[in-house]
């Protein structure tokens, strides 16, 4: 049985009137408390000296903790205009002393700018970040379109099974919450419309309000916001977790494109499912409005249907359906792009999921406004 020598505690011996300090023992992390005390002693034993020599001949063991503390003492003495030299350094100790450098950062002082300039600076920074995000989104959209064009020319690469599976997750399983939300919103719009128009004796016009508002705006907008929060966040989380576990890199190593395998089926499922969900939302909101009109305003279902037929046309219904695929494409691109931007931490994943939902909802509302201006311009 081989016996190992007990570790020697670190020590400091003063020689030649304090101008020469001999370091003894093991300067390692194992004796951290005594090591710190002896490192402080290095700076305390130099009283009145203009030049101090550290003799490392008696150091039996040295690790990064000891090397860092020795370097700290050197820097402290140098800042007090005391010259420092090291002697009898072993080659392995010299490497540690070179690598374990110490630097006193000190308190960070930042110039305080006037409040107005700080606000303008923050606003400018936000504008630059937004423009970079927009450029990144357009670039990613171009990559996605190129990948889908390649798949279209090579139909055997199309993943139909994945598309159907994501359509079930995004479309079918979202239908109950979409129906419930729009049923309630349609009823609320009908109640408020009847309540306000009843003052003018025009409660029957609430049917026109419900039909036009739901079919042109509310149906597709509420559905898109719900899908952005439900399915968009799920897409970002799925792709982000794959990025964290390096599954995306594994796909590339195997010669597979993440755009074709992961992103394509999800975005196409969104583009196909959202118009269907918009139609379901429109019917649910109109049904909710009809129930409230019947119970609250005394408008029978037959009268409601007749008034609705006079108030809307086929293009009124098509406005919301036309918007849906574009909103789905925006949601899918943003969700996939933020998922791929995830780094290797859970904090980054949470940040990207939050960013995906916020940007998707914002872009859906912006896109809805642009469509409203366009349809008003072409009188549709």
C-alpha positions as CSV (number, residue, x, y, z in Angstrom):
1,X,0.0,0.0,0.0
2,X,1.5,3.3,-1.1
3,X,1.3,6.2,1.4
4,X,0.9,9.8,0.0
5,X,2.5,12.7,1.9
6,X,0.2,15.0,3.7
7,X,-0.3,18.3,1.9
8,X,1.9,21.1,3.2
9,X,-0.1,24.3,4.0
10,X,0.8,27.4,2.0
11,X,3.1,29.8,3.9
12,X,5.2,33.0,3.3
13,X,8.6,33.7,4.8
14,X,10.1,37.1,4.8
15,X,13.8,37.5,4.0
16,X,16.2,40.4,3.7
17,X,14.1,43.0,5.4
18,X,10.9,42.2,3.6
19,X,12.3,42.8,0.1
20,X,12.4,39.1,-0.6
21,X,9.4,36.8,0.1
22,X,9.7,33.0,0.0
23,X,6.5,31.1,-0.9
24,X,6.3,27.7,0.8
25,X,4.0,24.7,0.7
26,X,1.0,23.8,-1.5
27,X,-0.6,26.8,-3.1
28,X,-3.8,25.0,-4.2
29,X,-7.5,25.3,-3.8
30,X,-7.5,22.5,-1.2
31,X,-6.3,25.1,1.4
32,X,-8.4,27.9,0.1
33,X,-8.9,29.8,3.4
34,X,-5.2,29.7,4.4
35,X,-4.3,30.4,0.8
36,X,-6.3,33.6,0.8
37,X,-4.7,34.7,4.0
38,X,-1.2,34.1,2.7
39,X,-2.0,35.8,-0.6
40,X,-3.0,38.9,1.5
41,X,0.2,38.6,3.5
42,X,2.2,39.0,0.2
43,X,1.0,42.6,0.0
44,X,1.3,43.2,3.8
45,X,5.0,42.2,4.1
46,X,6.3,44.8,1.6
47,X,6.1,47.8,4.0
48,X,8.6,50.4,2.9
49,X,10.0,48.3,0.1
50,X,10.4,49.6,-3.5
51,X,11.1,46.3,-5.0
52,X,9.9,42.8,-3.9
53,X,11.1,39.4,-5.1
54,X,8.8,36.3,-4.8
55,X,10.9,33.2,-4.5
56,X,8.8,30.2,-5.6
57,X,11.5,27.5,-4.9
58,X,9.7,26.3,-1.9
59,X,6.3,25.9,-3.6
60,X,5.6,22.2,-3.9
61,X,2.3,22.3,-5.7
62,X,0.5,25.1,-7.5
63,X,-2.9,25.2,-9.2
64,X,-4.9,27.9,-11.0
65,X,-6.3,29.3,-7.7
66,X,-2.8,29.8,-6.2
67,X,-1.5,31.2,-9.5
68,X,-4.4,33.6,-9.6
69,X,-3.8,34.9,-6.1
70,X,-0.1,35.3,-6.7
71,X,-0.8,37.3,-9.8
72,X,-3.3,39.4,-7.9
73,X,-0.7,40.2,-5.3
74,X,1.7,41.2,-8.1
75,X,-0.9,43.6,-9.6
76,X,-1.7,45.1,-6.2
77,X,1.9,45.8,-5.5
78,X,2.5,47.2,-9.0
79,X,-0.5,49.6,-8.6
80,X,1.3,50.8,-5.4
81,X,4.5,51.6,-7.4
82,X,6.3,48.5,-6.0
83,X,8.4,46.5,-8.4
84,X,7.8,42.7,-8.4
85,X,10.0,39.9,-9.7
86,X,9.5,36.1,-9.6
87,X,12.4,33.7,-9.1
88,X,13.0,29.9,-9.2
89,X,9.8,29.2,-11.1
90,X,9.3,25.7,-12.4
91,X,8.2,25.4,-16.0
92,X,4.8,24.0,-15.2
93,X,4.3,26.7,-12.6
94,X,5.3,29.3,-15.1
95,X,2.6,28.2,-17.5
96,X,0.0,28.5,-14.8
97,X,1.1,31.9,-13.9
98,X,1.0,33.0,-17.5
99,X,-2.5,31.6,-18.1
100,X,-4.2,32.5,-14.8
101,X,-3.9,36.3,-15.3
102,X,-5.7,38.6,-12.9
103,X,-7.3,41.8,-13.8
104,X,-9.1,44.3,-11.6
105,X,-12.1,45.6,-13.6
106,X,-13.2,48.0,-10.9
107,X,-16.6,49.7,-10.8
108,X,-17.9,50.4,-14.2
109,X,-18.7,54.0,-14.7
110,X,-21.1,54.9,-17.5
111,X,-21.7,58.4,-18.6
112,X,-25.3,59.4,-17.9
113,X,-26.9,60.9,-21.0
114,X,-29.7,63.4,-20.9
115,X,-33.1,61.7,-20.7
116,X,-34.2,62.9,-24.2
117,X,-31.0,61.7,-25.8
118,X,-31.3,58.3,-24.0
119,X,-34.9,58.0,-25.3
120,X,-33.9,58.8,-28.8
121,X,-31.0,56.4,-28.6
122,X,-33.3,53.6,-27.4
123,X,-35.8,54.4,-30.1
124,X,-33.1,54.3,-32.8
125,X,-31.7,51.0,-31.5
126,X,-35.2,49.5,-31.6
127,X,-35.7,50.7,-35.2
128,X,-32.4,49.2,-36.2
129,X,-33.2,45.9,-34.5
130,X,-36.7,45.8,-36.2
131,X,-35.2,46.4,-39.6
132,X,-32.7,43.6,-39.1
133,X,-35.5,41.3,-38.0
134,X,-37.5,42.3,-41.1
135,X,-34.6,41.6,-43.3
136,X,-34.0,38.3,-41.6
137,X,-37.6,37.4,-42.1
138,X,-37.7,38.3,-45.8
139,X,-34.4,36.3,-46.3
140,X,-35.9,33.3,-44.5
141,X,-39.1,33.5,-46.5
142,X,-37.0,33.4,-49.7
143,X,-35.2,30.3,-48.5
144,X,-38.5,28.7,-47.7
145,X,-40.0,29.5,-51.1
146,X,-36.9,28.1,-52.8
147,X,-37.1,24.9,-50.7
148,X,-40.8,24.4,-51.5
149,X,-40.1,25.1,-55.2
150,X,-37.5,22.4,-55.1
151,X,-39.9,20.0,-53.4
152,X,-42.5,20.8,-56.0
153,X,-40.1,19.8,-58.8
154,X,-39.2,16.6,-56.9
155,X,-42.6,15.3,-55.6
156,X,-41.0,12.2,-54.0
157,X,-39.4,14.5,-51.4
158,X,-42.8,15.8,-50.2
159,X,-43.7,14.5,-46.8
160,X,-47.5,14.0,-46.9
161,X,-47.7,12.0,-43.7
162,X,-46.1,14.8,-41.7
163,X,-48.4,17.4,-43.4
164,X,-51.5,15.4,-42.4
165,X,-50.3,14.9,-38.9
166,X,-49.6,18.7,-38.4
167,X,-53.0,19.5,-40.0
168,X,-54.6,17.4,-37.3
169,X,-52.6,19.1,-34.5
170,X,-53.1,22.6,-35.9
171,X,-56.5,22.4,-37.5
172,X,-58.6,19.7,-35.9
173,X,-57.5,20.1,-32.3
174,X,-57.8,23.9,-32.5
175,X,-61.4,23.8,-33.7
176,X,-63.1,23.5,-30.2
177,X,-61.4,26.6,-28.8
178,X,-61.9,28.5,-32.0
179,X,-65.6,27.7,-32.0
180,X,-66.0,28.7,-28.3
181,X,-64.1,32.0,-28.6
182,X,-65.9,33.1,-31.7
183,X,-69.3,32.0,-30.4
184,X,-68.8,34.3,-27.4
185,X,-67.4,37.2,-29.4
186,X,-70.3,37.0,-31.9
187,X,-72.8,37.1,-29.0
188,X,-71.0,40.1,-27.4
189,X,-70.9,42.0,-30.7
190,X,-74.6,41.3,-31.2
191,X,-75.6,42.4,-27.7
192,X,-73.6,45.6,-27.9
193,X,-74.9,46.4,-31.4
194,X,-78.5,45.9,-30.4
195,X,-78.1,47.9,-27.2
196,X,-76.6,50.9,-28.9
197,X,-78.8,50.8,-32.0
198,X,-82.0,50.3,-30.0
199,X,-81.7,54.0,-28.9
200,X,-82.3,55.0,-32.5
201,X,-84.9,52.4,-33.2
202,X,-82.6,50.6,-35.6
203,X,-81.9,47.3,-33.8
204,X,-82.3,45.3,-37.0
205,X,-79.1,46.9,-38.4
206,X,-77.2,45.0,-35.8
207,X,-77.4,42.0,-38.1
208,X,-75.5,44.0,-40.8
209,X,-73.0,45.0,-38.1
210,X,-72.5,41.4,-37.0
211,X,-72.3,40.0,-40.6
212,X,-69.8,42.5,-42.0
213,X,-67.6,42.8,-39.0
214,X,-67.3,39.0,-38.4
215,X,-66.8,38.0,-42.0
216,X,-64.4,40.7,-43.0
217,X,-62.4,41.2,-39.8
218,X,-63.1,39.5,-36.6
219,X,-63.3,35.9,-37.7
220,X,-60.0,35.7,-39.4
221,X,-58.3,38.1,-37.0
222,X,-59.3,36.2,-33.8
223,X,-58.5,32.9,-35.4
224,X,-55.1,34.0,-36.5
225,X,-54.3,35.4,-33.0
226,X,-55.4,32.2,-31.4
227,X,-53.3,30.1,-33.8
228,X,-50.3,32.3,-33.3
229,X,-50.5,31.8,-29.5
230,X,-51.3,28.1,-29.7
231,X,-49.6,26.6,-32.8
232,X,-47.0,29.3,-33.5
233,X,-45.5,29.0,-30.0
234,X,-45.6,25.2,-30.3
235,X,-43.7,25.3,-33.6
236,X,-41.1,27.6,-32.1
237,X,-40.7,25.4,-29.0
238,X,-40.4,22.2,-31.0
239,X,-37.8,23.5,-33.5
240,X,-36.0,25.3,-30.7
241,X,-35.7,22.2,-28.6
242,X,-34.4,20.3,-31.6
243,X,-31.8,23.0,-32.1
244,X,-30.8,22.8,-28.4
245,X,-30.4,19.0,-28.7
246,X,-28.4,19.4,-32.0
247,X,-31.0,17.4,-34.0
248,X,-31.0,20.2,-36.6
249,X,-27.3,19.7,-37.1
250,X,-27.8,15.9,-37.2
251,X,-30.3,16.4,-40.1
252,X,-27.8,18.5,-42.0
253,X,-25.1,15.9,-41.4
254,X,-27.4,13.2,-42.9
255,X,-27.9,15.4,-46.0
256,X,-31.5,16.4,-45.1
257,X,-32.8,20.0,-45.3
258,X,-34.5,21.2,-42.1
259,X,-36.7,23.4,-44.4
260,X,-38.0,20.4,-46.2
261,X,-38.2,18.0,-43.2
262,X,-39.4,20.1,-40.3
263,X,-40.5,23.6,-41.4
264,X,-42.2,22.8,-44.7
265,X,-44.9,20.5,-43.4
266,X,-45.7,22.8,-40.5
267,X,-46.0,25.9,-42.5
268,X,-48.1,24.2,-45.2
269,X,-50.3,22.7,-42.6
270,X,-50.9,26.3,-41.2
271,X,-51.6,27.6,-44.7
272,X,-54.2,24.9,-45.3
273,X,-55.8,24.8,-41.9
274,X,-56.2,28.5,-41.2
275,X,-58.8,29.2,-44.0
276,X,-60.8,26.2,-42.8
277,X,-60.6,27.4,-39.2
278,X,-61.6,30.9,-40.4
279,X,-64.7,29.5,-42.0
280,X,-65.6,27.6,-38.8
281,X,-65.0,30.8,-36.8
282,X,-67.3,32.8,-39.1
283,X,-70.1,30.3,-38.7
284,X,-69.6,30.2,-35.0
285,X,-69.7,33.9,-34.5
286,X,-72.8,34.3,-36.7
287,X,-74.5,31.6,-34.8
288,X,-73.6,33.3,-31.5
289,X,-74.9,36.6,-32.8
290,X,-78.1,34.9,-34.0
291,X,-78.7,33.4,-30.6
292,X,-78.2,36.7,-28.7
293,X,-80.3,38.6,-31.3
294,X,-83.1,36.1,-30.8
295,X,-83.0,36.2,-27.0
296,X,-82.0,39.8,-26.4
297,X,-83.3,41.7,-29.4
298,X,-86.3,39.6,-30.4
299,X,-85.0,39.0,-33.9
300,X,-86.0,35.4,-34.9
301,X,-83.6,33.1,-36.7
302,X,-85.6,33.4,-39.9
303,X,-85.6,37.2,-39.7
304,X,-81.9,37.2,-38.8
305,X,-81.1,35.0,-41.8
306,X,-83.1,37.2,-44.2
307,X,-81.5,40.4,-42.9
308,X,-78.0,38.8,-43.1
309,X,-78.6,37.8,-46.7
310,X,-79.5,41.4,-47.6
311,X,-76.5,42.9,-45.7
312,X,-73.6,40.8,-47.0
313,X,-72.5,39.5,-50.4
314,X,-70.2,36.7,-51.5
315,X,-67.1,39.0,-51.6
316,X,-67.8,39.9,-47.9
317,X,-67.2,36.3,-47.0
318,X,-64.2,35.9,-49.3
319,X,-62.3,38.9,-47.8
320,X,-61.7,36.9,-44.6
321,X,-60.9,33.7,-46.4
322,X,-58.4,35.5,-48.7
323,X,-56.5,36.9,-45.7
324,X,-56.2,33.6,-43.9
325,X,-53.4,31.9,-46.0
326,X,-51.2,35.0,-45.9
327,X,-51.6,35.3,-42.1
328,X,-50.8,31.6,-41.7
329,X,-47.7,32.0,-43.8
330,X,-46.5,35.0,-41.7
331,X,-47.2,33.0,-38.4
332,X,-45.3,29.9,-39.7
333,X,-42.3,31.8,-41.0
334,X,-41.9,33.8,-37.8
335,X,-42.4,30.7,-35.6
336,X,-39.8,28.6,-37.6
337,X,-37.3,31.5,-37.8
338,X,-37.4,32.1,-34.1
339,X,-37.1,28.4,-33.4
340,X,-34.0,28.1,-35.4
341,X,-32.5,31.2,-33.6
342,X,-32.7,29.4,-30.3
343,X,-29.3,28.9,-28.5
344,X,-28.3,26.2,-26.1
345,X,-30.2,27.3,-23.0
346,X,-33.7,27.0,-21.6
347,X,-33.7,30.8,-21.1
348,X,-33.1,31.3,-24.8
349,X,-35.9,28.9,-25.7
350,X,-38.4,30.8,-23.5
351,X,-37.2,34.1,-25.0
352,X,-37.6,32.9,-28.5
353,X,-41.1,31.5,-27.9
354,X,-42.2,34.8,-26.3
355,X,-40.7,36.7,-29.2
356,X,-42.4,34.5,-31.7
357,X,-45.9,35.0,-30.2
358,X,-45.5,38.7,-29.9
359,X,-44.1,39.2,-33.4
360,X,-46.7,36.9,-34.9
361,X,-49.7,38.8,-33.3
362,X,-48.2,42.1,-34.2
363,X,-47.6,41.1,-37.9
364,X,-51.1,39.6,-38.1
365,X,-52.6,42.9,-37.1
366,X,-50.4,44.9,-39.4
367,X,-51.2,42.5,-42.3
368,X,-54.9,42.9,-41.5
369,X,-54.6,46.6,-41.7
370,X,-52.8,46.5,-45.0
371,X,-55.5,44.2,-46.5
372,X,-58.2,46.5,-45.2
373,X,-56.5,49.4,-47.0
374,X,-56.1,47.3,-50.2
375,X,-59.7,46.1,-50.3
376,X,-61.0,49.6,-49.7
377,X,-58.8,50.8,-52.5
378,X,-60.1,48.2,-55.0
379,X,-63.7,48.6,-53.6
380,X,-64.0,44.9,-52.8
